[in-house]
């Protein structure tokens, strides 16, 4: 009989796994930042948001289908009840993506990232009526603080307000509902099946609109980035899922705020934009609110 592994070795293994999960999480959000930066660059070049959203899902679908072309075809089917929820989940991801891509044509990257990070706060607020979870005074306070941060970023009271901020908020809300459905499917539907359905819904629903508004990129770089939008998004989701296989969400969540840093750097290097003080303040408030929710959930 082999001797038991010393407790110290188990602790080191847990730390090593958590470290791998954190690295994968940082890589996932780096790839998501590549997606948004590419979309903003292509939108500035005149490519329609619906076309870019279609390419994001079409490439996603191809890459998700490829691993399922062997003998095991279980990923192509699901019980009717699961299938209905996965189709709704795919529809919410499509709405979030289209709204986000529309907003990227008008807003700077840091503002987009700040508003999108209201999604975990919206999830917490909606978890009461939709999941029956109990939310205490600390988390309700964080929810109100987070929405105050969103108002600081959007500035609906002043001349700086842009209607595209509402599109970004729509994207965050749809993403929150998408996350809630993902929670309900966790442990019930295989991740690869959910990936497949997400790509299928967006591809089929957006294909007619993409055909109608299609504008071919003018350069080889444009073509590469248009396909890259789908590759970056698919790979980001892949590494995001893999990260949660090494470490729990309670450990990984704070590292998702690397997305704010990535997009701020991308905005400066690629577009020469520097976020103003109100955007930075609002982003900080949203981040604090999200971290308070994370702390209480732990």
Order of alpha helices (4+ residues) and beta strands (2+ residues): alpha-alpha-alpha-alpha-alpha-alpha-alpha-alpha-alpha-alpha-alpha-alpha
